[in-house]
Amino acid sequence: MKKIISIILLSMLYFTTNAQLIDNRIDLSLGVGYISFFGDRKIKEDNFISPSLYPNYSDLRELSFKVLVKQNKLYSLGLSLNSLDASGWKNSGSSLYDNSKIKQVGLSPVMQIHTKFTEIGVFNRIKIFLEIAPTIGLSELALSNPLFDIQDQNGSVPQPMDSRDLFYGIKSNVGFELSLTRAFGLYFSYSIQQNWVKSKLYNDSKFSYSNLGLGLVVRLEKNKRFYY
């Protein structure tokens, strides 16, 4: 991660000294995210303690796609589609969800506030932004082993091994874009997301995580006099 940040800073120093860019109206971005779940690894309800599902995953990755359209010189609106995969569930006091996996898909309308594009200077190539995005999506849990062993007079009763649960939440995101050419750029961001969910296979009612994002930006619809 330090190496990536150093490359970005060196790129900023180099490209801000080169030819000026033309402003554009539409940004498409594709990136990856480095995820860390927050929260207690156990859930306490009255006198009952159970392992949490989400905070005990250690292998997390996310892909994201976003389109933004500038509304004026200071803000843009758009949509973001995110896909998250989680595996490597570990809890020192339980093996309940060992080898389970989660796949999530979330859709977010995005409002972005950003610095004003300038024809010369640092903000000709660099855009600092802040985003707020409500999110709705589907969280799919696939178990490797049944949670309980229930028997009747005919033997074991088949147990549910997967769950599809609707979640909703809110995401805040801060970062910057560096335009490398008139057509392409890079972005680096940090976001925090809080979500609420309900399932029959786990007791978590909410989950939250941070995301370090890095990706490619495609700059479309050039218009030097867009704001004039």
N, C-alpha and C positions, 0 to 999 in steps of 0.2 A: 504494500500500500504506500509506503514512503517513496518507493521508486516511482510509482505512478504519479504521485503528487509533485515530485521533483520534475518529471517530464512535462507536466502541465504548466508549472511555473516557468520553466525554460521556454516552452512554446509561447506563453504569454509575452515574455520579454522579446522574443524574436519577431513574432507576427505583428506586435503593436508598432514596430518601427518600419513596416513595409507599406505597400500601396493601400489606399483607402478602399473601403467596401461600399457597395450600394445597399440601401435598406431593403428589407423584404417584408412580406405580410404574413406568410404561412411557414411554420416550422413543423417538420416531422422528426421525431426522435425515436431511436431504438437503443435500449440499454440493458445492462445487467445490474442486479442489486445484491449487496452483501448484508444479509438479514441477521438480527439478533432479537429473539423474543425477550420481553420483560415478564416479571411476575414471579410469585412464589411457586416452588416446585411441588407444593402440597396444598390442598384445599381443606379448610377446616369448617365444618358445618355442625354446630352444636358440639356433640362429643364424638362425631364421626370424622375421620381423616382419610382422605383419598389422594392419590397422586394427580397432579395437574397433567393435562395433555400437552398443550402448546409449549410452555416454558422448558420442557424436558427434551425438545428436539435440538440436535446439534448440527445437523447437516442441512443447511438452508440455502436456497438460491431462488432468484426471481428474474424474470424477463419482463420488460415493459415496452409498450408502444404508446406514443402520445402525439396528438396533432393539436396545434395551437394556431389561432387566427388573431392577429393584432386588431384591436378595436380602436385604439388611438395610441398616442406616443408613450403611454404609461401602463396600459394593461392589455391583456389578451385573454381570450376564452377558448376552451377546447375540451377534448375528451382524452382519457387515459385508460388503457387496458393493461392489466397486470396479471401475470401467471406466476404463482409461487409453489415450490415443491419442498416438502419437509420430510426428513427421514433421520435415522440415527437416534431414536428415542432411548434415553437412559435415565433411570432414577435409582439412587443407591438403596432405597427401601422397598422397591417394587419392580416387578417385571411385567406388569399388567398390559402395557402397550408396546412391549418389545417387538421390534421388526415391523411395527405399523408405519404407514405412510399417509401423508396429507398432500392433497393437491387443491389449490385454490385458484379461482379466477374472479377478478374484481373489476368493476367498471366505475369510473369516476368522472363527473363533470368537473373541469378544472378552471379556477379563476387565478390568473397570474398577474402580479404587480411587478414591474421591472423598470430598470433604469432606461432613460431616454437614449435612443440612438443618436449619435452625432456624426457629422460628416468628417471630422478630424478628431484626433486624440484617442485616449484609452477606450472610450465607449463607442468608438467606431467598430471595434472588434470584440469587446467584452460586454456581456449583459448580465447583471446581477438580478436575481429574481426571488420572489416569495410567492408560494402557492398555497391555496386552501382548496381542498377537494373532498366533498362527501363521497362515500364509497358504499356500493352494494355488490354482493357477490355470493358465490357458492363455495363452500368448504367441503371437500370429499375426504372422508377418513376410510382407509382400508386396513383392516386388522389382519395380523398373521395368525393369531390364536384367538379362540372365543374367550370372552371376558369371564364367563361362568360355566360351570359344568352342572347342568340341570338334568335330572333323571326322572322318568316316570316309569310306569309298570312295563313299558315296552323298551326301555333302555334310555339312551341319551336323547335329549331333545335338541334339534338343530338350532343354533344360535345365530343372530344377525352378525355378519362379518364386515359390513360397510354401512356408512351413514353419509347422507347428503344433506347439508344444513345451510340455510340461508344466513348470511351475516351482513351487518351494516356498520358503518363507522365514519370517522372523520380523519383526514390526513393533512398534516402541514409539512411543507417542503421548502427548503431554502438552498440556493446554490448559484452557480454561474455558468454561462456559456462562453466559449471561446471560438470565434469564427476563424477557421484556418484559410479558407478560400471563399469566393463568392457563392459557392454551392454547398460547402460542407463545414461542419464545426464539431466541437466536443462539448459535452456538459459534465459537470461534477455536482452532486447534490447530497444533502442529508435530510432525511424525513423521519417523522414519528407518526405512527398510526395507531388509533384506538378503535377497537371493534367490539361488537356485541353479538353473541351467538347462543343458540340453544340446541342441545342434542340429547338423544336417549342413550348414547354410548359413552358420554363423558360428562363430568360435572362443571367444566368450565363454562361460565356465563359470559365471559369477555376475554379478550386477548389483545395484547399490544406489542409492537415491535419497532425497532429503528432500522433504517435502511441507508446504507452508503451506496449511491448510484453513480454509474459511469456509463457514458454512451455516445453515440454518433447523432449529430443533428444535420438534417437536410434542409437547406434554406430555399424556399420556393417563392414565386411571384415577386420578383424584384420590381421595385418602384422607387426611384430616387426621390420623387416628389410626392410621396404618399401622404405626407402631413402638410403639404403646402397648398 
